[in-house]
Amino acid sequence: QVQLVESGGGLVQAGGSLRLSCAASGGTFSNYHMGWFRQAPGKEREFVAVISSGGANTYYAGSVKGRFTISRDNAKNTVYLQMNSLKPEDTAVYYCAANRRTFGARAYEYDHWGQGTQVTVSS
């Protein structure tokens, strides 16, 4: 059973940057595709980015492409989300998630979830 713990959220002004981390334990991290999702108040959880188990492939939501970068360090069992040029509409709770089967962008494809970290972008 994989456990995921996010960190790095906070309050930042528009145009600023944050780096989220997600530390995994309890499984073979390199076997898992890792995704980032976010959920704003009153909205459904939405896909942000995914990275393949070996790190060779990434895919982004159109709303963050060119501003966010997902990466992973399998030696440290950690996945990262570098967020640049942040906008107020990026405000949400950000979740990391893991699954072994699918390099996917849908929440239902993921079996393991962290507790989330709040990102707030002020205008």
C-alpha positions in Angstrom: 0.0 0.0 0.0 1.5 3.3 -1.1 1.2 6.3 1.2 1.6 9.8 -0.3 2.4 13.0 1.6 2.3 16.4 -0.2 4.1 19.5 0.9 5.2 22.9 -0.4 1.8 24.6 -0.7 1.2 28.2 0.6 0.2 31.7 -0.3 1.9 33.4 -3.2 1.2 36.5 -5.3 0.2 36.3 -8.9 3.2 35.7 -11.1 5.1 33.9 -8.4 6.3 30.4 -8.1 5.9 27.4 -5.8 7.3 23.9 -5.8 5.2 21.1 -4.5 6.6 17.8 -3.4 5.0 14.4 -2.9 6.9 11.8 -0.9 5.9 8.2 -1.3 6.4 5.2 1.0 5.2 1.7 1.3 5.6 0.6 -2.3 8.1 0.4 -5.2 7.8 4.0 -6.3 9.4 3.4 -9.7 6.5 1.1 -10.6 4.0 3.9 -10.3 2.8 6.5 -12.7 2.4 9.7 -10.7 -0.2 12.4 -11.2 -1.1 15.8 -9.8 -4.7 16.9 -9.5 -6.3 20.0 -8.0 -9.7 20.9 -6.6 -10.9 24.4 -6.1 -13.9 25.2 -3.8 -17.2 24.3 -5.4 -15.5 22.6 -8.4 -14.7 19.1 -9.4 -11.2 17.6 -9.0 -9.3 18.3 -12.2 -6.2 16.8 -13.8 -3.0 18.9 -13.7 -0.1 16.7 -14.9 1.2 13.1 -15.0 4.6 11.6 -15.3 5.3 8.0 -16.3 6.9 5.5 -13.9 10.4 5.9 -15.3 10.1 9.6 -15.8 10.5 9.6 -19.6 7.0 10.8 -20.4 4.9 13.7 -19.1 1.5 15.2 -20.0 -0.1 18.4 -18.9 -3.5 20.0 -18.8 -3.8 22.8 -21.3 -4.4 25.4 -18.5 -1.0 24.7 -17.0 1.2 23.7 -20.0 4.2 25.9 -20.3 3.9 27.1 -16.7 4.1 23.9 -14.6 6.7 21.2 -14.8 6.3 17.7 -13.3 9.4 15.7 -12.4 10.4 12.8 -10.2 13.3 11.4 -8.4 12.9 7.7 -8.0 15.9 7.4 -5.7 14.1 9.7 -3.3 10.6 8.3 -3.9 9.4 11.8 -4.6 7.5 13.6 -7.3 7.5 17.3 -7.8 5.4 20.0 -9.4 7.2 23.2 -10.2 4.6 25.9 -10.7 5.6 29.2 -12.3 3.7 32.3 -13.4 0.9 31.4 -11.0 -2.5 32.9 -11.5 -5.4 33.4 -9.0 -7.3 30.7 -10.9 -4.6 28.2 -9.9 -5.8 28.5 -6.3 -6.9 25.0 -5.1 -6.0 22.0 -3.0 -3.4 20.1 -4.9 -3.2 16.3 -4.6 -0.7 13.8 -5.8 -1.9 10.3 -6.9 -0.3 7.0 -7.9 -1.3 4.1 -10.1 0.6 1.2 -11.7 -1.6 0.6 -14.8 -2.3 3.8 -16.7 -0.4 6.9 -17.8 -3.7 8.6 -17.3 -5.4 12.0 -16.8 -8.5 10.8 -15.0 -8.9 10.6 -11.3 -10.7 7.3 -11.3 -7.5 5.7 -12.8 -5.6 6.4 -9.6 -5.6 4.1 -6.6 -3.6 6.0 -4.1 -4.0 9.6 -3.0 -2.3 12.1 -0.7 -4.1 14.4 1.7 -3.6 17.5 -0.4 -1.8 20.8 0.1 -3.4 24.2 -0.3 -2.1 26.6 -2.9 -3.5 30.2 -2.7 -2.6 32.7 -5.4 -3.5 36.3 -4.6 -4.1 38.9 -7.2 
